[in-house]
Amino acid sequence: MSGLAPDWTTFGSSLRAARLARGNGSLAVALAEQAGMPAQALVAAAAGRFGFHVLEAEGDLAPLVTLDPISLKDCRQHRILPLRIAGDWVIAMDDPWDEALVRWVNEKLGHARLAWMDGHHSLAILERALSTASASALLAQRGAEQTVQDQEVGRVVSHDSIESTESAVVRFLDAVLLDAWRAGASDIHVETSRSGLHIKLRLDGVLVPGPAFTGARSPSEVLNRIKVLAQLDIGETRLPQDGRFRVRLEGRDVDMRVSIMPNVFGEDAVIRLLDKAQLRGASETLTLEALGFDTAATATIRRLTKEPHGMLLVTGPTGSGKTTTLYAALSEINTGRDKIITIEDPVEYELSGILQIPVNEKKGLTFARGLRSVLRHDPDQILVGEIRDSETAEIAVQAALTGHLVFTSVHANSALDVVGRFLHMGVDPYNFMSALIGIVSQRLLRLKCPECAPASPDPGCRSAGCPACRYTGYRGRTVVWEIVPVNDTIRELVIRREPLRLIREQSRQMGVVSLRDQAVRMVERGLTTFEEIDRVVSPNE
């Protein structure tokens, strides 16, 4: 072969020479060097000559990679890339003239069209597919249907480990764990119904469907597998159980908190994912600005954290980011000159220079008992993860009145509903309002996906949906807030037990912007949608 076009009359001898010369390199590059032409031009010419499928116009090939029935190991060994294009098999090969390999591929697939591709390029596409696509979609769930009875702690889960596992149940659950972690899911819901097993992932606070797994025995086997990993009783199916296990996902240790609950069709499980390395990294860079608070809100919270004593309350529903905001507030004052102690259930972030105490109710360490002990440990600032009962509320208020700065959270629908919640617990109104310095009410709003955001002039228009956002139109979340600094006027209104309407009017006169008004401003900036606001924020907030 010579000149600017291949000499097909001598192609056979050129092919043999290129196979010997390429070593671990690309056959296309070796042949192109002999022909004195670019490899891309040679590949295009060969497609016309031998009827190979042309891939240049296919765009990004990673989403088309399908590893069933050809395995990941075989793809790497033979430098082949199995693709499903318009329902047909197309196999990109480094050497499509390898007759033995072509026969093997056709035995696996029945029939496939061949494409010529640089082997290094095909491996790069394969790795990109592995890093972005669903493990459960890429990897076949084949193998014996058997109940797993081993007990593994700190297992390593990867595409290779999933593929090498014979048990379909183990393969499926490992793929779900890997998919969920890569997607950034906070929870995995394993639900059993009359029709079988269903997986859902909580992404950005919303449940979305996960991979499917069929089989008459699969629900109980998957639940048993989860129990084995969490070291729970696989024979107990009528009572709730809680446990935890740890897996290693792509070099990261990820803790999994497990809750098992019986239902009329068997059992359900919820697995909470806690990536300690990610949380540790987040805690090192945790700031109020990074959470989404604007300049004015950040300045107000910082001013409250600089108070010598008192109570700062953060309120909102479960999963609204209260703990993260409390940690960010602590980071504002964590200079090393004060003793800061937290009592939490559980400890979610590891904070340098801060004593963190996990609640352990089974051993008798409740929030109330722990808080009493903390007060004997000479603290300057205290974080109480959550106030759940009147005893904890009373102790926290007394701590704030006796010279400590207390950060805590409570479940309430709005900033001023917190007042009613504490009074309903039986806390003395005068003591409570004397201790309270500020309230932060917050929610987390999903952001419009930037990859598929429309060019519409309507800022409230929802994104169309794309693979990056799993076709939801949303990707990522930000905080929306209402901050009420407590002054003497508000204190007097509460102590006199004036209607909530008057207290709210007074806060508006102070310049407090309601939660919903803050959210509407985000819509006007094109960050989210009215649909999302209505999902998260009630009209009267």
C-alpha positions in Angstrom: 0.0 0.0 0.0 1.4 3.4 -1.0 0.3 6.9 -2.1 -2.7 8.9 -1.0 -5.2 6.0 -1.5 -4.9 2.3 -0.4 -3.8 -0.2 -2.9 -6.4 -3.0 -2.4 -4.5 -5.4 -4.6 -1.7 -5.7 -2.0 -4.0 -5.2 1.0 -3.6 -8.8 2.2 0.2 -8.6 2.6 0.0 -5.1 4.0 -2.5 -6.4 6.7 -0.2 -9.2 7.7 2.8 -6.8 8.0 0.7 -4.3 10.0 -0.4 -7.0 12.4 3.2 -7.8 13.1 4.3 -4.2 13.3 1.6 -2.8 15.5 2.5 -4.6 18.8 0.0 -3.2 21.4 -0.8 -0.3 19.1 -3.7 0.3 16.7 -4.0 -1.7 13.5 -5.5 1.3 11.7 -2.5 3.5 12.6 -0.1 0.8 11.4 -1.9 0.4 8.1 -2.3 4.1 7.6 1.5 4.6 8.1 2.1 2.0 5.3 -0.4 3.7 3.1 1.0 7.2 3.8 -2.5 8.6 4.5 -4.4 9.6 7.7 -5.9 6.8 9.7 -9.4 8.4 9.5 -9.3 8.5 5.7 -8.2 4.9 5.6 -11.0 3.8 7.9 -13.5 5.6 5.7 -12.1 4.0 2.5 -12.2 0.5 4.1 -15.8 1.0 5.1 -16.7 1.6 1.4 -14.6 -1.3 0.2 -15.6 -4.0 2.8 -19.1 -2.7 3.7 -18.3 -1.8 7.3 -20.7 0.3 9.3 -19.6 4.0 9.4 -19.6 5.4 13.0 -18.5 8.9 12.4 -22.1 10.2 12.1 -23.3 8.4 15.2 -22.2 11.1 17.7 -21.4 10.1 21.3 -21.2 6.3 21.3 -20.9 5.8 25.1 -24.7 5.6 25.7 -25.0 2.9 23.0 -22.5 0.5 24.6 -24.2 -2.8 25.7 -22.3 -5.4 27.6 -24.7 -8.4 27.2 -23.9 -11.1 26.2 -20.3 -10.0 25.4 -18.6 -9.3 28.7 -16.5 -6.4 29.8 -13.4 -8.7 30.1 -13.8 -9.9 26.5 -14.2 -6.3 25.2 -11.0 -5.3 26.8 -9.1 -8.4 25.8 -10.2 -8.3 22.1 -10.5 -4.5 21.8 -14.1 -4.6 20.6 -17.0 -2.3 21.4 -20.5 -3.8 21.3 -23.1 -1.2 20.3 -26.9 -1.3 19.9 -27.8 1.1 17.1 -31.5 1.3 16.0 -32.1 -2.1 17.5 -29.2 -3.8 15.6 -25.8 -5.0 16.8 -22.8 -3.1 15.5 -19.4 -4.3 16.7 -16.5 -1.9 16.4 -13.2 -3.9 16.1 -9.6 -3.0 16.0 -9.1 -5.9 13.5 -12.4 -6.6 11.7 -10.5 -9.0 9.3 -9.8 -11.4 12.2 -12.0 -14.3 11.0 -11.9 -16.3 14.2 -12.9 -13.3 16.3 -15.7 -12.4 13.9 -17.1 -16.0 14.1 -16.9 -15.8 17.9 -18.8 -12.5 17.9 -21.5 -13.9 15.6 -21.9 -16.9 17.8 -22.5 -14.6 20.7 -24.9 -12.2 18.9 -26.4 -14.2 16.1 -25.5 -11.5 13.6 -23.7 -8.2 13.9 -22.5 -5.5 11.5 -18.8 -4.7 11.7 -17.2 -1.4 12.1 -13.5 -0.5 12.1 -12.2 1.5 15.0 -8.9 2.2 16.6 -8.7 -0.2 19.5 -7.5 2.6 21.9 -10.4 4.7 20.8 -12.9 1.9 21.5 -11.5 1.3 24.9 -11.7 5.0 25.7 -15.4 4.9 24.8 -15.9 1.8 26.8 -14.4 3.4 29.9 -16.5 6.5 29.4 -19.6 4.4 29.2 -18.6 2.6 32.5 -18.1 6.0 34.2 -21.4 7.5 33.2 -23.9 4.9 32.4 -26.1 2.6 34.5 -24.3 -0.4 35.8 -27.5 -2.3 35.9 -28.2 -1.5 32.2 -24.6 -2.3 31.0 -24.1 -5.5 32.9 -26.2 -8.6 32.3 -27.9 -10.0 35.4 -27.1 -13.6 34.5 -26.0 -16.5 36.6 -27.5 -18.8 39.2 -30.6 -17.7 41.1 -29.3 -18.5 44.6 -29.7 -17.2 48.0 -26.5 -15.6 49.3 -25.3 -16.7 52.7 -21.9 -15.1 53.0 -21.2 -12.2 55.3 -19.1 -9.4 53.8 -18.0 -6.1 55.3 -16.2 -3.4 53.4 -16.8 -5.1 50.0 -15.4 -3.5 46.8 -18.1 -2.9 44.2 -17.1 -2.1 40.6 -18.1 -3.0 37.1 -15.5 -5.8 37.1 -16.6 -7.2 40.5 -20.3 -7.1 39.4 -19.5 -8.9 36.2 -17.4 -11.6 37.8 -20.1 -12.5 40.4 -22.2 -15.5 39.5 -25.3 -14.8 41.7 -27.9 -12.7 39.8 -29.1 -11.2 43.1 -25.6 -10.1 44.1 -25.0 -8.7 40.7 -28.3 -6.8 40.7 -27.9 -5.2 44.2 -24.3 -4.3 43.6 -25.3 -2.6 40.3 -28.1 -0.7 42.1 -25.6 0.5 44.8 -23.1 1.7 42.1 -25.8 3.4 40.0 -27.3 5.2 43.0 -24.0 6.4 44.2 -22.9 7.7 40.8 -26.3 9.4 40.3 -25.9 11.2 43.6 -28.9 9.5 45.2 -29.4 10.1 49.0 -31.6 6.9 49.4 -32.4 3.7 47.6 -36.0 2.4 48.1 -36.4 -1.4 47.6 -40.2 -1.9 47.4 -42.1 -5.2 47.3 -45.5 -5.3 45.7 -47.9 -7.8 44.2 -46.2 -7.4 40.8 -42.7 -8.0 42.2 -39.7 -5.9 43.2 -39.3 -2.2 42.4 -36.3 0.1 42.9 -36.6 3.8 43.4 -33.8 6.4 43.9 -34.2 9.6 45.8 -32.5 12.2 43.6 -32.7 15.9 44.6 -35.4 15.0 47.1 -37.7 13.3 44.6 -38.2 9.6 44.0 -37.4 8.4 40.5 -37.7 4.8 39.1 -34.6 2.7 39.3 -33.6 -0.5 37.5 -36.0 -3.4 37.2 -35.4 -7.0 38.4 -37.7 -9.8 37.5 -38.2 -13.3 38.9 -40.7 -15.0 41.2 -38.2 -15.4 44.1 -36.3 -12.2 43.5 -38.0 -9.9 46.1 -37.2 -12.1 49.1 -33.7 -12.9 47.8 -32.8 -9.2 47.3 -34.1 -8.4 50.8 -32.1 -11.3 52.3 -29.0 -10.1 50.5 -29.5 -6.6 52.1 -30.0 -8.2 55.5 -26.8 -10.3 55.2 -24.8 -7.2 54.3 -26.3 -5.3 57.2 -25.9 -8.3 59.6 -29.6 -8.5 60.3 -31.8 -11.6 61.0 -32.8 -13.0 57.6 -35.4 -15.2 59.4 -37.3 -12.2 60.9 -39.8 -10.9 58.4 -42.5 -9.5 60.7 -40.7 -6.8 62.6 -38.8 -3.7 61.5 -35.0 -4.0 61.6 -32.2 -1.4 61.3 -28.5 -2.0 60.4 -25.7 -0.7 58.4 -22.8 -1.9 56.1 -20.0 -0.4 54.2 -18.9 -0.8 50.6 -16.0 0.6 48.6 -17.2 2.3 45.4 -14.5 3.4 43.0 -12.0 4.0 45.7 -14.5 5.7 48.1 -15.8 4.1 51.4 -19.5 4.6 51.5 -21.6 3.8 54.5 -25.1 2.4 54.0 -27.8 2.8 56.7 -30.5 0.2 56.3 -34.1 0.2 57.4 -36.2 -2.9 56.8 -40.0 -2.7 57.2 -42.6 -5.5 56.8 -45.5 -5.0 54.4 -48.4 -7.1 53.2 -46.4 -8.5 50.2 -43.2 -9.2 52.1 -40.7 -6.5 53.1 -39.4 -3.1 52.0 -36.0 -1.7 52.5 -34.6 1.8 52.5 -30.8 2.3 52.1 -29.4 5.7 53.0 -26.0 6.4 51.3 -23.4 8.3 53.3 -20.2 9.0 51.4 -17.9 9.9 54.3 -15.1 11.2 52.0 -17.5 13.4 50.2 -19.0 14.8 53.5 -15.5 15.3 54.9 -14.5 17.2 51.8 -17.7 19.2 51.9 -17.2 20.1 55.6 -13.8 21.5 54.8 -15.3 24.0 52.2 -18.7 24.4 53.9 -19.8 28.0 53.8 -23.2 29.8 53.8 -22.5 31.2 50.4 -21.8 27.7 49.0 -25.3 26.6 50.2 -27.0 29.3 48.2 -27.6 32.0 50.8 -27.2 35.5 49.3 -25.1 38.3 50.7 -27.9 39.8 52.9 -28.9 36.4 54.3 -25.3 35.4 54.9 -24.6 38.7 56.8 -27.7 38.2 59.0 -26.8 34.6 59.9 -23.2 35.6 60.6 -24.3 38.4 62.9 -26.5 35.9 64.8 -23.6 33.5 65.2 -21.4 36.2 66.7 -23.9 36.7 69.6 -22.2 35.7 73.0 -25.2 33.6 74.0 -28.7 32.7 72.9 -30.5 30.1 70.7 -30.4 30.1 66.9 -33.1 27.8 65.5 -33.2 26.3 62.0 -36.5 24.8 60.9 -37.9 22.9 58.0 -39.1 19.4 57.0 -37.0 16.3 56.9 -34.4 16.6 54.1 -34.5 20.4 53.8 -30.8 20.8 54.6 -31.1 21.9 58.2 -28.1 20.1 59.5 -25.9 21.4 56.6 -26.9 24.9 57.4 -26.1 24.4 61.1 -22.7 23.0 60.2 -22.1 26.0 57.9 -23.0 28.3 60.8 -20.6 26.5 63.1 -17.9 26.9 60.5 -18.3 30.6 60.8 -17.2 30.5 64.5 -14.9 27.5 64.5 -11.6 29.4 65.1 -10.1 27.1 67.7 -10.5 29.6 70.5 -13.8 28.2 71.8 -15.0 24.8 72.9 -17.7 23.6 70.5 -19.6 20.4 71.2 -22.3 18.8 69.1 -24.8 16.0 69.9 -26.3 14.5 66.8 -28.3 11.5 65.5 -26.3 10.6 63.6 -23.1 12.5 63.1 -23.3 13.2 59.4 -20.2 15.4 58.8 -16.8 15.1 60.5 -15.9 18.6 61.7 -12.2 19.4 62.5 -11.7 20.8 66.0 -15.2 20.1 67.2 -16.3 17.4 69.7 -19.1 15.5 68.1 -21.2 13.1 70.1 -23.6 10.6 68.5 -26.9 9.8 70.1 -27.3 6.1 71.1 -30.8 5.6 72.5 -30.2 1.8 72.8 -27.5 2.5 75.3 -29.5 5.3 77.0 -27.7 8.3 75.4 -30.6 10.5 74.4 -30.5 14.1 73.3 -31.6 15.2 76.8 -29.2 13.1 78.7 -26.3 13.9 76.3 -27.1 17.6 76.5 -26.9 17.6 80.3 -23.5 15.9 80.1 -22.3 18.4 77.5 -23.1 21.3 79.8 -20.7 19.8 82.4 -17.9 19.7 79.7 -17.3 23.5 79.7 -18.7 24.3 76.2 -18.9 27.7 74.7 -21.1 26.8 71.7 -23.4 23.8 71.5 -25.2 22.2 68.5 -28.2 20.0 69.3 -29.0 18.1 66.2 -32.8 18.1 66.8 -35.2 19.1 69.5 -37.8 16.3 69.7 -39.3 16.5 73.2 -40.0 19.0 76.0 -37.1 17.8 78.1 -34.5 18.5 75.5 -36.2 21.8 74.7 -36.1 22.9 78.4 -32.4 22.0 78.7 -31.5 23.8 75.5 -33.3 27.0 76.6 -31.6 26.9 80.0 -28.3 26.4 78.3 -28.9 29.5 76.1 -29.9 31.5 79.2 -26.8 30.6 81.1 -24.2 32.0 78.7 -24.0 29.4 75.9 -24.7 29.9 72.2 -27.0 27.0 71.2 -27.6 26.0 67.6 -30.4 23.6 67.0 -33.2 22.5 64.6 -36.9 21.6 65.0 -39.5 20.4 62.6 -42.0 23.2 61.8 -43.8 24.5 58.7 -42.6 28.1 58.9 -40.3 30.3 60.9 -42.9 31.6 63.3 -44.6 28.2 63.7 -41.5 27.3 65.7 -42.8 29.5 68.5 -46.0 27.6 68.7 -44.1 24.3 68.6 -42.0 25.2 71.7 -45.0 26.6 73.6 -46.9 23.4 72.9 -44.0 21.5 74.4 -44.6 23.4 77.6 -41.6 25.6 77.5 -42.1 28.9 79.5 -42.8 31.6 76.9 -40.7 34.2 78.7 -37.6 32.0 79.0 -37.9 30.8 75.4 -38.2 34.2 73.9 -35.4 35.5 76.2 -33.1 32.8 74.8 -34.2 33.0 71.2 -32.1 35.3 68.9 -33.1 34.2 65.5 -35.0 31.7 63.3 -34.0 30.3 59.9 -36.8 28.5 58.0 -35.6 26.8 54.8 -36.4 24.4 52.0 -34.4 22.9 49.1 -35.5 23.8 45.6 -34.5 21.8 42.6 -32.6 23.8 39.9 -33.4 23.7 36.2 -31.0 21.4 34.4 -28.5 23.7 32.6 -27.8 21.0 29.9 -31.4 21.1 28.5 -32.6 24.5 29.7 -34.8 26.1 27.0 -34.0 29.3 25.3 -37.5 30.5 26.2 -37.9 34.0 27.5 -40.2 32.7 30.2 -37.9 32.3 33.2 -40.3 29.8 34.9 -40.2 27.4 31.9 -39.1 23.9 32.8 -36.1 22.3 31.2 -36.9 19.7 28.6 -35.1 16.8 30.2 -31.9 15.0 29.1 -29.7 12.1 30.1 -27.7 14.4 32.4 -30.8 15.1 34.6 -32.4 11.6 34.0 -35.1 13.4 31.9 -36.6 15.2 35.0 -35.6 18.7 33.8 -33.9 19.4 37.1 -30.4 18.9 38.3 -29.0 19.9 41.7 -30.7 21.9 44.5 -30.3 25.2 46.3 -31.6 26.6 49.5 -34.5 29.0 49.8 -35.0 30.7 53.2 -36.8 33.0 55.5 -34.7 34.5 58.3 -36.4 36.2 61.3 -34.0 38.0 63.7 -35.8 38.1 67.1 -36.1 41.6 68.6 -37.8 43.0 71.7 -41.0 43.8 69.8 -41.4 40.2 68.6 -40.6 38.9 72.1 -43.3 41.0 73.6 -45.9 39.9 71.1 -45.1 36.2 71.8 -45.1 36.6 75.5 -48.5 38.4 75.4 -49.6 35.5 73.2 -50.7 37.7 70.4 -52.1 36.1 67.2 -49.6 34.7 64.7 -50.9 37.1 62.1 -49.7 40.2 64.1 -46.3 38.6 64.7 -46.0 37.9 61.0 -47.0 41.5 60.1 -44.3 42.8 62.5 -41.6 40.6 60.9 -42.6 42.0 57.5 -42.3 45.5 58.8 -38.7 44.5 59.9 -37.9 43.7 56.3 -38.2 39.9 56.6 -38.9 38.3 53.1 -41.2 35.3 53.2 -40.1 31.9 52.0 -42.4 32.0 49.0 -41.4 35.5 48.0 -37.7 34.3 48.1 -38.6 31.4 45.9 -40.4 33.6 43.4 -37.3 35.7 43.1 -35.4 32.5 42.1 -37.9 31.8 39.4 -37.5 35.4 38.1 -33.7 34.7 37.9 -34.4 31.6 35.8 -33.0 29.2 38.5 -36.2 27.1 39.1 -39.9 26.9 38.2 -43.2 27.7 39.7 -44.0 24.0 39.5 -41.1 23.3 41.8 -42.1 26.1 44.2 -45.6 24.7 44.5 -44.2 21.2 45.2 -42.0 22.5 48.1 -43.4 25.7 49.5 -47.1 26.2 50.5 -48.9 29.4 49.5 -49.0 30.9 53.0 -45.3 30.5 53.7 
